[in-house]
Amino acid sequence: MNHIAATPPSPTLRLDKWLWFARVVRTRSQATRLCAEGGVSVGGRGAAKAHHPVRIGDLITIDLSQHRRRLTVLRLGERRGPPAAARLLYDEPVPPLIRREAAPAWTSLFADEDEAEFLDAQRLTQSL
């Protein structure tokens, strides 16, 4: 008789909970919204839904407002703890990448005029 030993399934955790436990976002609602907007992928496969299962070893790519982070899941976590404990849930082998399409937070409408005035004032002080 041929018996195949069934391996127990690896433990998983919902993606929105893991993002919250790892303190990538402040609330689970934000994690759900980030997933719904297509800002999270797991294992390089497209946009992940909030209920997507996360396993140890998964590579999660997160597009935040100005940064793209790539995290490798080291632990699933059981609760949202302090930042030091959250940092143990993942490894970030590459520093966050600055997204090119991210707009600057604020730009003066008079930036060109301000710069011209500054240069004029600088030339005036140097000539004195």
MMTF fields as JSON, N, C-alpha, C and O atoms, coordinates in Angstrom:
{
  "mmtfVersion": "1.0.0",
  "mmtfProducer": "UNKNOWN",
  "numBonds": 511,
  "numAtoms": 512,
  "numGroups": 128,
  "numChains": 1,
  "numModels": 1,
  "chainsPerModel": [1],
  "groupsPerChain": [128],
  "chainIdList": ["A"],
  "bondAtomList": [4, 2, 8, 6, 12, 10, 16, 14, 20, 18, 24, 22, 28, 26, 32, 30, 36, 34, 40, 38, 44, 42, 48, 46, 52, 50, 56, 54, 60, 58, 64, 62, 68, 66, 72, 70, 76, 74, 80, 78, 84, 82, 88, 86, 92, 90, 96, 94, 100, 98, 104, 102, 108, 106, 112, 110, 116, 114, 120, 118, 124, 122, 128, 126, 132, 130, 136, 134, 140, 138, 144, 142, 148, 146, 152, 150, 156, 154, 160, 158, 164, 162, 168, 166, 172, 170, 176, 174, 180, 178, 184, 182, 188, 186, 192, 190, 196, 194, 200, 198, 204, 202, 208, 206, 212, 210, 216, 214, 220, 218, 224, 222, 228, 226, 232, 230, 236, 234, 240, 238, 244, 242, 248, 246, 252, 250, 256, 254, 260, 258, 264, 262, 268, 266, 272, 270, 276, 274, 280, 278, 284, 282, 288, 286, 292, 290, 296, 294, 300, 298, 304, 302, 308, 306, 312, 310, 316, 314, 320, 318, 324, 322, 328, 326, 332, 330, 336, 334, 340, 338, 344, 342, 348, 346, 352, 350, 356, 354, 360, 358, 364, 362, 368, 366, 372, 370, 376, 374, 380, 378, 384, 382, 388, 386, 392, 390, 396, 394, 400, 398, 404, 402, 408, 406, 412, 410, 416, 414, 420, 418, 424, 422, 428, 426, 432, 430, 436, 434, 440, 438, 444, 442, 448, 446, 452, 450, 456, 454, 460, 458, 464, 462, 468, 466, 472, 470, 476, 474, 480, 478, 484, 482, 488, 486, 492, 490, 496, 494, 500, 498, 504, 502, 508, 506],
  "bondOrderList": [1, 1, 1, 1, 1, 1, 1, 1, 1, 1, 1, 1, 1, 1, 1, 1, 1, 1, 1, 1, 1, 1, 1, 1, 1, 1, 1, 1, 1, 1, 1, 1, 1, 1, 1, 1, 1, 1, 1, 1, 1, 1, 1, 1, 1, 1, 1, 1, 1, 1, 1, 1, 1, 1, 1, 1, 1, 1, 1, 1, 1, 1, 1, 1, 1, 1, 1, 1, 1, 1, 1, 1, 1, 1, 1, 1, 1, 1, 1, 1, 1, 1, 1, 1, 1, 1, 1, 1, 1, 1, 1, 1, 1, 1, 1, 1, 1, 1, 1, 1, 1, 1, 1, 1, 1, 1, 1, 1, 1, 1, 1, 1, 1, 1, 1, 1, 1, 1, 1, 1, 1, 1, 1, 1, 1, 1, 1],
  "groupList": [{"groupName": "MET", "atomNameList": ["N", "CA", "C", "O"], "elementList": ["N", "C", "C", "O"], "formalChargeList": [0, 0, 0, 0], "bondAtomList": [1, 0, 2, 1, 3, 2], "bondOrderList": [1, 1, 2], "singleLetterCode": "M", "chemCompType": "L-PEPTIDE LINKING"}, {"groupName": "ASN", "atomNameList": ["N", "CA", "C", "O"], "elementList": ["N", "C", "C", "O"], "formalChargeList": [0, 0, 0, 0], "bondAtomList": [1, 0, 2, 1, 3, 2], "bondOrderList": [1, 1, 2], "singleLetterCode": "N", "chemCompType": "L-PEPTIDE LINKING"}, {"groupName": "HIS", "atomNameList": ["N", "CA", "C", "O"], "elementList": ["N", "C", "C", "O"], "formalChargeList": [0, 0, 0, 0], "bondAtomList": [1, 0, 2, 1, 3, 2], "bondOrderList": [1, 1, 2], "singleLetterCode": "H", "chemCompType": "L-PEPTIDE LINKING"}, {"groupName": "ILE", "atomNameList": ["N", "CA", "C", "O"], "elementList": ["N", "C", "C", "O"], "formalChargeList": [0, 0, 0, 0], "bondAtomList": [1, 0, 2, 1, 3, 2], "bondOrderList": [1, 1, 2], "singleLetterCode": "I", "chemCompType": "L-PEPTIDE LINKING"}, {"groupName": "ALA", "atomNameList": ["N", "CA", "C", "O"], "elementList": ["N", "C", "C", "O"], "formalChargeList": [0, 0, 0, 0], "bondAtomList": [1, 0, 2, 1, 3, 2], "bondOrderList": [1, 1, 2], "singleLetterCode": "A", "chemCompType": "L-PEPTIDE LINKING"}, {"groupName": "THR", "atomNameList": ["N", "CA", "C", "O"], "elementList": ["N", "C", "C", "O"], "formalChargeList": [0, 0, 0, 0], "bondAtomList": [1, 0, 2, 1, 3, 2], "bondOrderList": [1, 1, 2], "singleLetterCode": "T", "chemCompType": "L-PEPTIDE LINKING"}, {"groupName": "PRO", "atomNameList": ["N", "CA", "C", "O"], "elementList": ["N", "C", "C", "O"], "formalChargeList": [0, 0, 0, 0], "bondAtomList": [1, 0, 2, 1, 3, 2], "bondOrderList": [1, 1, 2], "singleLetterCode": "P", "chemCompType": "L-PEPTIDE LINKING"}, {"groupName": "SER", "atomNameList": ["N", "CA", "C", "O"], "elementList": ["N", "C", "C", "O"], "formalChargeList": [0, 0, 0, 0], "bondAtomList": [1, 0, 2, 1, 3, 2], "bondOrderList": [1, 1, 2], "singleLetterCode": "S", "chemCompType": "L-PEPTIDE LINKING"}, {"groupName": "LEU", "atomNameList": ["N", "CA", "C", "O"], "elementList": ["N", "C", "C", "O"], "formalChargeList": [0, 0, 0, 0], "bondAtomList": [1, 0, 2, 1, 3, 2], "bondOrderList": [1, 1, 2], "singleLetterCode": "L", "chemCompType": "L-PEPTIDE LINKING"}, {"groupName": "ARG", "atomNameList": ["N", "CA", "C", "O"], "elementList": ["N", "C", "C", "O"], "formalChargeList": [0, 0, 0, 0], "bondAtomList": [1, 0, 2, 1, 3, 2], "bondOrderList": [1, 1, 2], "singleLetterCode": "R", "chemCompType": "L-PEPTIDE LINKING"}, {"groupName": "ASP", "atomNameList": ["N", "CA", "C", "O"], "elementList": ["N", "C", "C", "O"], "formalChargeList": [0, 0, 0, 0], "bondAtomList": [1, 0, 2, 1, 3, 2], "bondOrderList": [1, 1, 2], "singleLetterCode": "D", "chemCompType": "L-PEPTIDE LINKING"}, {"groupName": "LYS", "atomNameList": ["N", "CA", "C", "O"], "elementList": ["N", "C", "C", "O"], "formalChargeList": [0, 0, 0, 0], "bondAtomList": [1, 0, 2, 1, 3, 2], "bondOrderList": [1, 1, 2], "singleLetterCode": "K", "chemCompType": "L-PEPTIDE LINKING"}, {"groupName": "TRP", "atomNameList": ["N", "CA", "C", "O"], "elementList": ["N", "C", "C", "O"], "formalChargeList": [0, 0, 0, 0], "bondAtomList": [1, 0, 2, 1, 3, 2], "bondOrderList": [1, 1, 2], "singleLetterCode": "W", "chemCompType": "L-PEPTIDE LINKING"}, {"groupName": "PHE", "atomNameList": ["N", "CA", "C", "O"], "elementList": ["N", "C", "C", "O"], "formalChargeList": [0, 0, 0, 0], "bondAtomList": [1, 0, 2, 1, 3, 2], "bondOrderList": [1, 1, 2], "singleLetterCode": "F", "chemCompType": "L-PEPTIDE LINKING"}, {"groupName": "VAL", "atomNameList": ["N", "CA", "C", "O"], "elementList": ["N", "C", "C", "O"], "formalChargeList": [0, 0, 0, 0], "bondAtomList": [1, 0, 2, 1, 3, 2], "bondOrderList": [1, 1, 2], "singleLetterCode": "V", "chemCompType": "L-PEPTIDE LINKING"}, {"groupName": "GLN", "atomNameList": ["N", "CA", "C", "O"], "elementList": ["N", "C", "C", "O"], "formalChargeList": [0, 0, 0, 0], "bondAtomList": [1, 0, 2, 1, 3, 2], "bondOrderList": [1, 1, 2], "singleLetterCode": "Q", "chemCompType": "L-PEPTIDE LINKING"}, {"groupName": "CYS", "atomNameList": ["N", "CA", "C", "O"], "elementList": ["N", "C", "C", "O"], "formalChargeList": [0, 0, 0, 0], "bondAtomList": [1, 0, 2, 1, 3, 2], "bondOrderList": [1, 1, 2], "singleLetterCode": "C", "chemCompType": "L-PEPTIDE LINKING"}, {"groupName": "GLU", "atomNameList": ["N", "CA", "C", "O"], "elementList": ["N", "C", "C", "O"], "formalChargeList": [0, 0, 0, 0], "bondAtomList": [1, 0, 2, 1, 3, 2], "bondOrderList": [1, 1, 2], "singleLetterCode": "E", "chemCompType": "L-PEPTIDE LINKING"}, {"groupName": "GLY", "atomNameList": ["N", "CA", "C", "O"], "elementList": ["N", "C", "C", "O"], "formalChargeList": [0, 0, 0, 0], "bondAtomList": [1, 0, 2, 1, 3, 2], "bondOrderList": [1, 1, 2], "singleLetterCode": "G", "chemCompType": "PEPTIDE LINKING"}, {"groupName": "TYR", "atomNameList": ["N", "CA", "C", "O"], "elementList": ["N", "C", "C", "O"], "formalChargeList": [0, 0, 0, 0], "bondAtomList": [1, 0, 2, 1, 3, 2], "bondOrderList": [1, 1, 2], "singleLetterCode": "Y", "chemCompType": "L-PEPTIDE LINKING"}],
  "groupTypeList": [0, 1, 2, 3, 4, 4, 5, 6, 6, 7, 6, 5, 8, 9, 8, 10, 11, 12, 8, 12, 13, 4, 9, 14, 14, 9, 5, 9, 7, 15, 4, 5, 9, 8, 16, 4, 17, 18, 18, 14, 7, 14, 18, 18, 9, 18, 4, 4, 11, 4, 2, 2, 6, 14, 9, 3, 18, 10, 8, 3, 5, 3, 10, 8, 7, 15, 2, 9, 9, 9, 8, 5, 14, 8, 9, 8, 18, 17, 9, 9, 18, 6, 6, 4, 4, 4, 9, 8, 8, 19, 10, 17, 6, 14, 6, 6, 8, 3, 9, 9, 17, 4, 4, 6, 4, 12, 5, 7, 8, 13, 4, 10, 17, 10, 17, 4, 17, 13, 8, 10, 4, 15, 9, 8, 5, 15, 7, 8],
  "groupIdList": [1, 2, 3, 4, 5, 6, 7, 8, 9, 10, 11, 12, 13, 14, 15, 16, 17, 18, 19, 20, 21, 22, 23, 24, 25, 26, 27, 28, 29, 30, 31, 32, 33, 34, 35, 36, 37, 38, 39, 40, 41, 42, 43, 44, 45, 46, 47, 48, 49, 50, 51, 52, 53, 54, 55, 56, 57, 58, 59, 60, 61, 62, 63, 64, 65, 66, 67, 68, 69, 70, 71, 72, 73, 74, 75, 76, 77, 78, 79, 80, 81, 82, 83, 84, 85, 86, 87, 88, 89, 90, 91, 92, 93, 94, 95, 96, 97, 98, 99, 100, 101, 102, 103, 104, 105, 106, 107, 108, 109, 110, 111, 112, 113, 114, 115, 116, 117, 118, 119, 120, 121, 122, 123, 124, 125, 126, 127, 128],
  "secStructList": [7, 7, 7, 7, 7, 7, 7, 7, 7, 7, 7, 7, 3, 3, 2, 2, 2, 2, 2, 2, 2, 6, 6, 1, 1, 1, 1, 2, 2, 2, 2, 2, 2, 2, 2, 2, 6, 6, 7, 3, 3, 3, 6, 6, 5, 1, 7, 7, 7, 6, 6, 7, 3, 3, 7, 6, 6, 7, 3, 3, 3, 3, 3, 7, 1, 1, 3, 3, 3, 3, 3, 3, 3, 7, 7, 7, 7, 1, 1, 7, 7, 7, 2, 2, 2, 2, 2, 6, 6, 3, 3, 7, 7, 1, 7, 7, 3, 3, 7, 6, 6, 7, 7, 7, 1, 7, 7, 7, 6, 6, 2, 2, 2, 2, 2, 2, 2, 2, 2, 2, 2, 2, 2, 2, 2, 2, 2, 7],
  "xCoordList": [0.834, 0.0, 0.885, 1.867, 0.538, 1.342, 0.754, -0.347, 1.463, 1.005, 1.865, 3.091, 1.202, 1.911, 1.665, 0.524, 2.735, 2.617, 2.209, 2.904, 1.097, 0.621, 1.357, 1.414, 1.911, 2.588, 1.553, 0.69, 1.641, 0.669, 0.857, 1.985, -0.228, -0.098, 0.684, 0.592, 1.455, 2.235, 1.279, 0.278, 1.581, 0.692, 0.649, 1.633, -0.505, -0.691, -1.366, -1.885, -1.339, -2.005, -2.519, -1.888, -3.654, -4.196, -3.194, -2.528, -3.089, -2.155, -2.416, -1.472, -3.675, -3.965, -3.546, -3.06, -3.728, -3.295, -1.776, -1.233, -1.08, 0.379, 0.927, 1.843, 0.391, 0.846, 0.645, 1.474, -0.45, -0.744, 0.189, 0.745, 0.365, 1.273, 2.699, 3.395, 3.131, 4.497, 4.642, 5.727, 3.562, 3.545, 3.938, 4.563, 3.566, 3.74, 2.676, 2.91, 1.493, 0.375, -0.111, 0.179, -0.855, -1.326, -2.571, -2.755, -3.428, -4.669, -4.896, -4.315, -5.751, -6.107, -6.922, -6.854, -7.688, -8.458, -7.515, -7.785, -6.417, -5.431, -4.809, -4.565, -4.553, -3.987, -4.963, -4.559, -6.229, -7.253, -7.353, -7.444, -7.336, -7.412, -6.182, -6.308, -5.003, -3.768, -3.837, -3.427, -4.346, -4.499, -5.527, -5.297, -6.65, -7.714, -7.253, -7.706, -6.363, -5.851, -4.716, -4.188, -4.341, -3.295, -1.894, -0.949, -1.734, -0.431, 0.407, 1.506, -0.086, 0.654, 0.671, -0.352, 1.839, 1.923, 2.688, 3.574, 2.323, 2.971, 3.618, 2.951, 4.906, 5.626, 5.691, 5.859, 5.562, 5.643, 4.402, 4.402, 3.334, 2.11, 1.079, 0.345, 1.035, -0.011, -0.483, 0.145, -1.592, -2.178, -2.79, -3.542, -2.459, -2.977, -4.178, -4.226, -5.13, -6.3, -5.985, -5.037, -6.781, -6.542, -6.56, -5.862, -7.35, -7.457, -6.418, -6.446, -5.512, -4.477, -3.653, -3.247, -3.403, -2.606, -1.12, -0.551, -0.511, 0.915, 1.591, 1.115, 2.715, 3.478, 4.906, 5.379, 5.57, 6.979, 7.765, 7.613, 8.61, 9.406, 8.839, 9.537, 7.585, 6.979, 7.696, 8.15, 7.791, 8.328, 7.138, 6.341, 7.027, 5.909, 6.46, 7.393, 5.876, 6.244, 5.11, 3.951, 5.444, 4.444, 4.754, 5.85, 3.791, 3.923, 3.214, 1.986, 4.002, 3.446, 3.461, 3.837, 3.072, 2.933, 4.209, 4.144, 5.347, 6.583, 7.652, 8.705, 7.395, 8.417, 7.855, 6.653, 8.736, 8.406, 9.293, 10.52, 8.643, 9.378, 9.248, 8.2, 10.331, 10.334, 10.711, 11.823, 9.763, 9.948, 9.856, 9.017, 10.72, 10.643, 10.059, 10.555, 9.017, 8.333, 9.2, 9.53, 9.563, 10.344, 9.465, 9.708, 8.448, 7.503, 6.116, 5.981, 5.097, 3.732, 3.23, 2.484, 3.62, 3.156, 1.814, 1.055, 1.547, 0.299, -0.526, -1.728, 0.129, -0.568, 0.269, 1.417, -0.323, 0.408, 1.162, 0.555, 2.453, 3.268, 4.025, 3.7, 5.024, 5.83, 6.655, 6.85, 7.141, 7.914, 9.096, 9.387, 9.775, 10.925, 10.486, 11.189, 9.348, 8.833, 8.341, 8.502, 7.746, 7.252, 8.401, 8.249, 9.542, 10.705, 11.235, 11.911, 10.946, 11.389, 10.542, 10.906, 9.419, 8.534, 9.032, 8.587, 9.949, 10.382, 11.851, 12.478, 12.36, 13.699, 13.523, 12.734, 14.266, 14.221, 15.637, 16.406, 15.977, 17.354, 17.777, 18.966, 16.814, 17.113, 16.409, 15.232, 17.09, 16.423, 15.228, 15.199, 14.244, 13.077, 13.508, 14.395, 12.867, 13.152, 12.232, 11.041, 12.781, 11.957, 11.264, 11.911, 9.946, 9.166, 9.284, 9.074, 9.616, 9.775, 8.479, 8.48, 7.367, 6.101, 5.534, 4.529, 6.174, 5.696, 5.961, 7.087, 4.927, 5.051, 5.633, 5.436, 6.342, 6.844, 5.678, 4.595, 5.909, 4.84, 4.321, 3.12, 5.208, 4.788, 5.81, 7.017, 5.319, 6.187, 5.591, 4.397, 6.411, 5.952, 5.589, 6.301, 4.489, 4.101, 5.041, 5.114, 5.757, 6.67, 8.122, 9.007, 8.388, 9.738, 10.739, 11.829, 10.382, 11.305, 11.569, 12.704, 10.506, 10.667, 11.493, 12.349, 11.234, 11.983, 13.465, 14.323, 13.759, 15.155, 15.839, 16.99, 15.144, 15.716, 15.998, 17.048, 15.067, 15.274, 16.448, 17.239, 16.559, 17.656, 18.998, 19.948, 19.075, 20.319, 20.67, 21.842, 19.662, 19.903, 20.444, 21.383, 19.843, 20.299, 21.713, 22.517, 22.01, 23.34, 24.388, 25.467, 24.08, 24.998, 25.215, 26.33, 24.153, 24.234, 25.167, 25.996, 25.038, 25.891, 27.334, 28.246, 27.561, 28.941, 29.617, 30.835, 28.832, 29.426, 29.755, 30.506, 29.196, 29.457, 30.772, 31.144],
  "yCoordList": [-1.171, 0.0, 1.242, 1.314, 2.195, 3.395, 4.528, 5.003, 4.948, 6.048, 7.278, 7.242, 8.333, 9.597, 10.436, 10.712, 10.827, 11.63, 13.05, 13.733, 13.46, 14.82, 15.802, 15.634, 16.82, 17.84, 18.858, 19.267, 19.253, 20.236, 21.56, 21.936, 22.262, 23.541, 24.538, 24.543, 25.38, 26.371, 27.429, 27.758, 27.955, 28.952, 30.222, 30.606, 30.851, 32.087, 33.137, 32.841, 34.362, 35.486, 36.392, 36.518, 37.02, 37.957, 39.082, 39.54, 39.521, 40.569, 41.869, 42.502, 42.271, 43.53, 43.465, 44.455, 42.321, 42.176, 42.225, 42.856, 41.551, 41.538, 42.947, 43.349, 43.7, 45.079, 45.92, 46.767, 45.681, 46.412, 45.958, 46.791, 44.641, 44.112, 44.627, 44.952, 44.701, 45.127, 46.648, 47.176, 47.344, 48.803, 49.508, 50.568, 48.913, 49.559, 50.64, 51.686, 50.363, 51.314, 51.481, 50.657, 52.558, 52.825, 52.037, 51.698, 51.746, 51.032, 49.923, 49.935, 48.956, 47.907, 48.486, 47.99, 49.524, 50.18, 50.745, 50.632, 51.35, 51.865, 50.727, 50.869, 49.607, 48.448, 47.933, 47.608, 47.859, 47.407, 48.352, 47.912, 49.658, 50.666, 50.585, 50.675, 50.418, 50.311, 49.114, 49.214, 47.997, 46.806, 47.056, 46.697, 47.663, 47.921, 48.864, 48.752, 49.782, 50.742, 50.156, 50.834, 48.902, 48.256, 48.591, 48.454, 49.028, 49.439, 48.346, 48.619, 47.087, 46.0, 44.795, 44.436, 44.176, 42.914, 41.911, 42.272, 40.649, 39.575, 38.632, 38.101, 38.432, 37.538, 38.046, 37.256, 39.35, 39.926, 39.73, 40.06, 39.194, 38.946, 40.025, 39.969, 40.99, 42.005, 42.517, 42.304, 43.186, 43.768, 42.668, 41.823, 42.695, 41.707, 42.279, 43.47, 41.428, 41.85, 41.756, 41.082, 42.431, 42.478, 41.089, 40.847, 40.182, 38.839, 37.857, 36.674, 38.335, 37.465, 36.844, 37.55, 35.531, 34.91, 35.238, 35.181, 35.575, 35.863, 34.701, 34.225, 34.25, 33.158, 33.624, 34.588, 32.946, 33.243, 33.006, 31.976, 33.979, 33.895, 34.69, 34.903, 35.138, 35.94, 37.275, 37.86, 37.747, 39.071, 39.994, 39.756, 41.039, 41.976, 43.309, 43.855, 43.83, 45.137, 46.094, 45.816, 47.226, 48.186, 49.546, 50.076, 50.107, 51.451, 52.423, 52.508, 53.152, 54.181, 55.497, 55.512, 56.58, 57.843, 58.258, 58.662, 58.17, 58.611, 57.529, 57.751, 56.37, 55.324, 53.989, 53.74, 53.141, 51.749, 50.908, 51.003, 50.081, 49.224, 47.777, 47.351, 47.018, 45.587, 44.873, 45.015, 44.102, 43.433, 41.926, 41.434, 41.201, 39.743, 39.355, 39.787, 38.551, 38.148, 37.138, 36.075, 37.485, 36.583, 35.873, 34.716, 36.573, 36.041, 36.587, 37.614, 35.895, 36.356, 37.297, 38.232, 37.067, 37.909, 37.435, 36.757, 37.806, 37.414, 38.612, 38.498, 39.768, 40.989, 42.182, 42.035, 43.347, 44.574, 44.992, 45.368, 44.925, 45.256, 46.551, 47.321, 46.799, 48.014, 47.972, 46.901, 49.13, 49.175, 48.217, 47.642, 48.036, 47.124, 45.688, 44.967, 45.277, 43.93, 43.828, 42.788, 44.895, 44.892, 44.733, 44.063, 45.335, 45.271, 43.849, 43.54, 42.983, 41.588, 40.739, 39.599, 41.272, 40.513, 40.467, 39.624, 41.363, 41.427, 41.815, 42.31, 41.563, 42.014, 42.932, 42.655, 44.023, 44.967, 45.065, 45.951, 44.122, 44.062, 45.275, 45.583, 45.967, 47.139, 48.337, 48.233, 49.47, 50.65, 51.055, 50.748, 51.74, 52.171, 53.012, 53.86, 52.758, 53.501, 54.707, 54.604, 55.848, 57.034, 56.898, 56.684, 57.023, 56.894, 58.175, 59.269, 58.04, 59.207, 59.955, 61.182, 59.232, 59.896, 60.626, 61.329, 60.46, 61.151, 62.644, 63.07, 63.411, 64.867, 65.436, 64.869, 66.544, 67.171, 67.604, 67.918, 67.617, 67.955, 69.369, 69.608, 70.315, 71.704, 72.417, 72.264, 73.183, 73.987, 75.378, 75.534, 76.381, 77.757, 78.092, 77.714, 78.794, 79.246, 80.336, 80.615, 80.946, 82.023, 81.582, 82.421, 80.301, 79.766, 80.44, 80.812, 80.603, 81.235, 82.686, 83.156, 83.4, 84.805, 84.918, 85.795, 84.023, 84.04, 83.791, 84.441, 82.851, 82.539, 83.722, 84.033, 84.376, 85.542, 86.665, 87.303, 86.913, 87.953, 87.602, 88.472, 86.327, 85.888, 86.102, 86.593, 85.734, 85.907, 87.387, 87.754, 88.245, 89.687, 90.235, 91.03, 89.804, 90.26, 89.769, 90.487, 88.56, 88.01, 88.786, 89.079, 89.118, 89.885, 91.273, 91.794, 91.873, 93.216, 93.206, 94.103, 92.198, 92.123, 91.833, 92.281, 91.099, 90.8, 92.013, 92.159, 92.892, 94.067, 95.162, 96.088, 95.057, 96.085, 95.907, 96.69],
  "zCoordList": [0.0, 0.0, 0.0, 0.739, -0.813, -0.986, -0.148, -0.429, 0.85, 1.711, 1.451, 1.549, 1.126, 0.939, 2.183, 2.553, 2.807, 4.02, 3.632, 2.88, 4.15, 3.867, 4.768, 5.986, 4.147, 4.942, 5.396, 4.619, 6.625, 7.104, 6.367, 6.048, 6.096, 5.397, 6.246, 7.474, 5.562, 6.298, 6.859, 6.223, 8.03, 8.63, 7.783, 7.151, 7.79, 7.025, 7.908, 8.984, 7.413, 8.074, 6.969, 5.919, 7.202, 6.214, 5.966, 6.894, 4.728, 4.343, 5.108, 5.581, 5.234, 5.932, 7.398, 7.946, 8.033, 9.426, 9.53, 10.437, 8.59, 8.646, 8.453, 9.17, 7.506, 7.284, 8.54, 8.873, 9.222, 10.459, 11.582, 12.297, 11.743, 12.772, 12.556, 13.517, 11.295, 10.968, 11.001, 10.753, 11.305, 11.411, 10.114, 10.136, 8.998, 7.704, 7.555, 6.951, 8.123, 8.125, 9.559, 10.427, 9.795, 11.16, 11.549, 12.717, 10.568, 10.873, 9.86, 8.775, 10.223, 9.269, 8.132, 7.007, 8.407, 7.343, 6.281, 5.086, 6.715, 5.758, 4.963, 3.764, 5.616, 4.923, 3.87, 2.753, 4.218, 3.28, 2.091, 0.945, 2.369, 1.303, 0.395, -0.826, 0.98, 0.206, -0.739, -1.896, -0.261, -1.103, -2.205, -3.36, -1.859, -2.833, -3.939, -5.078, -3.615, -4.594, -5.442, -6.324, -5.179, -5.965, -5.513, -6.29, -4.277, -3.776, -3.162, -2.679, -3.164, -2.524, -3.458, -4.041, -3.594, -4.331, -3.475, -2.701, -3.636, -2.887, -3.891, -4.779, -3.744, -4.643, -6.07, -6.999, -6.26, -7.595, -8.434, -9.62, -7.841, -8.59, -8.317, -7.331, -9.188, -9.204, -7.868, -6.832, -7.922, -6.712, -5.859, -6.347, -4.602, -3.665, -2.923, -2.617, -2.644, -1.87, -0.383, 0.02, 0.418, 1.863, 2.495, 3.479, 1.939, 2.529, 1.974, 2.313, 1.13, 0.562, 1.694, 2.616, 1.634, 2.704, 2.576, 1.486, 3.687, 3.754, 4.466, 5.496, 3.899, 4.492, 4.764, 4.162, 5.653, 5.921, 4.634, 3.978, 4.287, 3.074, 1.914, 0.923, 2.007, 0.936, 0.79, 1.772, -0.449, -0.735, -0.988, -1.895, -0.188, -0.301, -0.782, -0.194, -1.859, -2.388, -2.079, -2.389, -1.466, -1.015, -1.615, -1.434, -2.329, -2.88, -1.961, -1.947, -1.197, -0.319, -1.087, -2.259, -0.471, -1.195, -1.923, -3.084, -1.28, -1.92, -2.012, -2.609, -1.432, -1.391, -1.849, -1.757, -2.341, -2.63, -1.723, -1.761, -0.906, 0.019, -0.41, -0.898, -0.222, -0.506, 0.78, 1.287, 1.298, 2.578, 2.393, 1.638, 3.086, 3.127, 4.483, 5.523, 4.468, 5.704, 6.457, 5.932, 7.69, 8.543, 9.568, 9.913, 10.047, 11.042, 10.719, 10.053, 11.195, 10.945, 12.034, 11.747, 13.244, 14.344, 14.869, 14.178, 16.099, 16.745, 17.175, 17.412, 17.274, 17.679, 17.234, 16.815, 17.331, 17.009, 18.265, 19.267, 18.205, 19.357, 19.149, 18.246, 19.966, 19.826, 18.541, 17.965, 18.088, 16.842, 16.804, 15.754, 17.915, 17.945, 17.636, 16.928, 18.154, 17.88, 16.439, 15.801, 15.926, 14.551, 13.568, 12.546, 13.858, 12.973, 12.836, 11.854, 13.792, 13.744, 12.8, 12.509, 12.318, 11.442, 9.999, 9.22, 9.634, 8.24, 8.125, 9.062, 6.928, 6.564, 5.368, 4.465, 5.374, 4.261, 3.695, 4.068, 2.768, 2.277, 1.46, 1.378, 0.854, 0.031, 0.662, 1.007, 0.823, 1.385, 0.521, -0.671, 1.107, 0.329, -0.874, -0.775, -1.996, -3.219, -3.295, -3.004, -3.686, -3.869, -5.212, -6.237, -5.201, -6.432, -7.246, -6.723, -8.512, -9.386, -9.599, -9.695, -9.675, -9.948, -8.739, -8.848, -7.591, -6.393, -6.535, -6.792, -6.367, -6.497, -5.21, -4.135, -5.312, -4.087, -3.209, -3.703, -1.923, -0.983, -1.194, -1.069, -1.513, -1.699, -2.56, -2.375, -3.486, -4.329, -4.417, -4.677, -4.203, -4.288, -5.729, -6.66, -5.908, -7.241, -7.734, -8.93, -6.803, -7.129, -7.064, -6.901, -7.187, -7.016, -7.944, -7.51, -9.219, -10.169, -9.794, -9.867, -9.387, -8.989, -7.717, -7.604, -6.75, -5.493, -5.748, -5.151, -6.634, -6.926, -7.617, -7.313, -8.534, -9.229, -8.236, -8.306, -7.311, -6.297, -5.396, -5.031, -5.036, -4.184, -4.888, -4.279, -6.166, -6.917, -7.072, -6.981, -7.306, -7.4, -6.084, -6.075, -4.97, -3.658, -3.374, -2.779, -3.794, -3.575, -4.378, -3.864, -5.622, -6.449, -5.856, -5.886, -5.316, -4.727, -3.514, -3.364, -2.648, -1.451, -1.816, -1.12, -2.887, -3.31, -3.919, -3.823, -4.55, -5.176, -4.164, -4.47, -2.969, -1.956, -1.316, -0.442]
}
